[in-house]
Structure formats: structure tokens, C-alpha cells
Amino acid sequence: MGSKRANKLIARAINEAQPVPPEFDGEYPIVVEGITNAFGEQTVHEDLSLKVKRGEILGVVGGSGTGKSVLMRSIIGLQHPQSGRIEVMGHDITDHDSDDDADIRSRWGVLFQGGALFSTLTVAENVEVPLKQFYPEISDELRHEISRYKVRLSGLPEEATSKYPSELSGGMKKRAGLARALALDPELVFLDEPTAGLDPIGAAAFDNLTRELADTLGLTVFLITHDLDTLYAICDRVAVLADKKVIAVGTIPELLALDHPWIQEYFNGPRGRSAEATHQSGERGKRHDKPDEEIDGDLTGGVGAYSADAARVWGADGDQGVADARDGDNDGEDDAMDNEGPRGA
Ligand SMILES: Nc1ncnc2c1ncn2[C@@H]1O[C@H](COP(=O)(O)OP(=O)(O)OP(=O)(O)O)[C@@H](O)[C@H]1O
């Protein structure tokens, strides 16, 4: 058993009758081979392949609608490709007959766009949802303790645990969503546009937190972003989606050496050059000298669809409080409806 995982809170919390699975020690925790995803007439991915290295932060970029979120949803089993194969930590996600789904799902964490928190639950209760679902045998006291620890780990103050999502700033919501993503001591973390809607200083702070947690906890991170500063600041490699495929994966200098028009325009356009200059000067991270809750603004909405995904991933049953997957009010949260099951599956 990997020592890192064995030392973690959950490993200590559960009894020996349910041993923690060994950490994945292969080279590529995510292997996508030749997948096709289509919605009616629209083919989003065609023969798309990608390998994510263990321990890296992989930035995933591409124009709007190129299928970054669909790719992430395919990897975490929310979207079933028409063809191709996806392996996560050695487990075939596309094999629907497999009976160890719950085990594998407990080994990744997801931060959906905007946080996708359950609005009738406090921050601490949001973080407890995956713990309840995957480790129901953990005592209430221990679950509260783990939840408080994850909230602190995500850089939120102790007082935030009892707050509801509507009482949080945009940056705090993201951190609360990150705490929930880390609830189960994951090996893999998926972040969908984590800095969208944050001001540059709040975004830099979130980037720093992501890098620090990835290094400390030994995480592999799949990070969808439009934020060039994030790519320069924390990503080890970047995968570029275009023409229904991953057209290139590499470090930014490696990508810059390619002559694909989208890549050149993206990295060598005014915004790309400005991000590089900021990175070279080291200015971005240094400007963060105040806590997030004081400096970042709220998010603009548009996360209703992600609420549905969050409900599918964690909203197990009524007594946990569940998200309304039909949320359409674009307020950045779920409209929780007590005592009803998750919808949108
Ligand atoms: N459930 C669905 N039903 C029909 N079409 C869908 C569905 N999910 C995604 N699509 C379509 O697939 C395409 C890719 O969507 P996706 O959200 O993955 O893009 P993206 O690269 O993440 O875009 P953005 O950068 O704007 O977030 C879009 O045209 C979208 O409308």
C-alpha cells in the first residue's frame, strides 16, 4: 500500500475490514485511446487520444466548444463515448460491466465550474457528502473532523464551515468546491475552469493553492482552463484540443515550436505574450497579499449544467440534501430540494 495514502485521514478512519486500495503507481493514471463523442449530427471528438502523466498538472485548452468538458465528463464516466477506450488508474471506465466502479470513483475528486455547491448545505456539509456516500461507516464526529480539515486545507477560515454557499464570495465557493473534491483523499483531481470569474489576484491565489496541494499531496491534476496565466504559472504540460482531437501535448515552449495556427494565435497573440511577460517577471503570484474573501468578486452564473453533474457524482439520497439538477437560474449554486433524489442522470 502506498505510504502517502495509508497515512491519510480516511485510511485511519475506516476499519481494516475495508482496506484502502493501493495507490496507482503506473506512469499514466489517465489513458484515453481513440474516443469518439457525438451528439446527434454533431461530432465533438473523433479518434481522440491523450495520456496524462502521474503527478503532473496538465492544462487542457482549446477554443470554446472544442469539447474540453465533454472530455473530462468522459474520463469520470458521466459521458459514454460511442467508441474508443478510457483507462483511469488502470481501470477501464468504458467497460460498463465492471463491478469496481465505486472504488475507482472514490479515488478522484472533481471541482465543477463555479463550485457547483449544494445550496441548502453548509460548506462543511457539502464536503461531507462524498464521505457519507463512499464511507457511510465513518462516525459523525470523525466525518465532521475530516470535513473541517479539508476546508482548512483549501485555505478557508474555520468560520466558513458553517456558512451557506450564498454567503460566500466567488473565490470562497471555489475553495469550498475544492475542499469537497479533496474529501476522499483523491489521487486524481479534475478542475473545470477553476479561475473563471475570479479577479487576477484571486486567480493567482487559487493557482498557488492548486500547485501547493498538488505537490504536497502528490496529486495528478487535469485542469481545463482559458486562463493563460494559469498555464504559465502552474501547468507542467498543456494539451490542446482542436479539430475534434488533442492536436498537441507538451510544455509551453514545445507547443510554441509548432506551427499550428490556433496554437500560434493563442500563445503568441497579445494575451499570450502578456501572460508570458507576467510569468517572466514573477509579478502575478507576488501581488497576492490579502485573503481571497476580501479581494475577489462574485462569479457570474452559468453553472446550472455542472450542478447536475455534481448531483450525479455525489447526490446519493435525500437525507444528505441534494442538488436540483434542473437549476437554471445561473446563480452559481444548486437549488437544493430536500428529501428528493438527484435528477439529471
Ligand atoms: N449533453 C449534451 N448534449 C448535446 N450537446 C452537447 C452536450 N454536451 C456538450 N455538448 C456540445 O458539445 C460541444 C462541446 O462542449 P464542451 O462543453 O465540452 O465544450 P468546451 O470546450 O468545454 O467549451 P467551453 O470552453 O465554452 O466551456 C458543444 O458544442 C456542446 O454544445
The ligand as an SDF file (V2000), in Angstrom:
LIG
                    3D

 31 33  0  0  0  0  0  0  0  0999 V2000
  -25.2230   16.7460  -23.3050 N   0  0  0  0  0  0  0  0  0  0  0  0
  -25.0100   17.3590  -24.4840 C   0  0  0  0  0  0  0  0  0  0  0  0
  -25.9320   17.3060  -25.4560 N   0  0  0  0  0  0  0  0  0  0  0  0
  -25.7140   17.9060  -26.6530 C   0  0  0  0  0  0  0  0  0  0  0  0
  -24.6010   18.5860  -26.9540 N   0  0  0  0  0  0  0  0  0  0  0  0
  -23.6530   18.6900  -26.0140 C   0  0  0  0  0  0  0  0  0  0  0  0
  -23.8140   18.0790  -24.7250 C   0  0  0  0  0  0  0  0  0  0  0  0
  -22.6940   18.3110  -24.0130 N   0  0  0  0  0  0  0  0  0  0  0  0
  -21.8950   19.0540  -24.7920 C   0  0  0  0  0  0  0  0  0  0  0  0
  -22.4610   19.2780  -25.9940 N   0  0  0  0  0  0  0  0  0  0  0  0
  -21.8580   20.0220  -27.0900 C   0  0  0  0  0  0  0  0  0  0  0  0
  -20.5310   19.5550  -27.2690 O   0  0  0  0  0  0  0  0  0  0  0  0
  -19.6910   20.6400  -27.6340 C   0  0  0  0  0  0  0  0  0  0  0  0
  -18.5040   20.6850  -26.6870 C   0  0  0  0  0  0  0  0  0  0  0  0
  -18.9580   21.0840  -25.4240 O   0  0  0  0  0  0  0  0  0  0  0  0
  -17.9780   21.3390  -24.2010 P   0  0  0  0  0  0  0  0  0  0  0  0
  -18.7960   21.8800  -23.0930 O   0  0  0  0  0  0  0  0  0  0  0  0
  -17.1850   20.1330  -23.9310 O   0  0  0  0  0  0  0  0  0  0  0  0
  -17.0160   22.4540  -24.8010 O   0  0  0  0  0  0  0  0  0  0  0  0
  -15.8260   23.2010  -24.0780 P   0  0  0  0  0  0  0  0  0  0  0  0
  -14.6200   23.0100  -24.9130 O   0  0  0  0  0  0  0  0  0  0  0  0
  -15.7280   22.7690  -22.6560 O   0  0  0  0  0  0  0  0  0  0  0  0
  -16.3320   24.7050  -24.2040 O   0  0  0  0  0  0  0  0  0  0  0  0
  -16.1330   25.9840  -23.2620 P   0  0  0  0  0  0  0  0  0  0  0  0
  -14.6890   26.3450  -23.3620 O   0  0  0  0  0  0  0  0  0  0  0  0
  -17.0080   27.0010  -23.8960 O   0  0  0  0  0  0  0  0  0  0  0  0
  -16.5650   25.6090  -21.8610 O   0  0  0  0  0  0  0  0  0  0  0  0
  -20.5370   21.9000  -27.6060 C   0  0  0  0  0  0  0  0  0  0  0  0
  -20.9340   22.2060  -28.9300 O   0  0  0  0  0  0  0  0  0  0  0  0
  -21.7270   21.5000  -26.7860 C   0  0  0  0  0  0  0  0  0  0  0  0
  -22.8720   22.2040  -27.1700 O   0  0  0  0  0  0  0  0  0  0  0  0
  1  2  1  0
  2  3  1  0
  2  7  2  0
  3  4  2  0
  4  5  1  0
  5  6  2  0
  6  7  1  0
  6 10  1  0
  7  8  1  0
  8  9  2  0
  9 10  1  0
 10 11  1  0
 11 12  1  0
 11 30  1  0
 12 13  1  0
 13 14  1  0
 13 28  1  0
 14 15  1  0
 15 16  1  0
 16 17  2  0
 16 18  1  0
 16 19  1  0
 19 20  1  0
 20 21  2  0
 20 22  1  0
 20 23  1  0
 23 24  1  0
 24 25  2  0
 24 26  1  0
 24 27  1  0
 28 29  1  0
 28 30  1  0
 30 31  1  0
M  END
$$$$
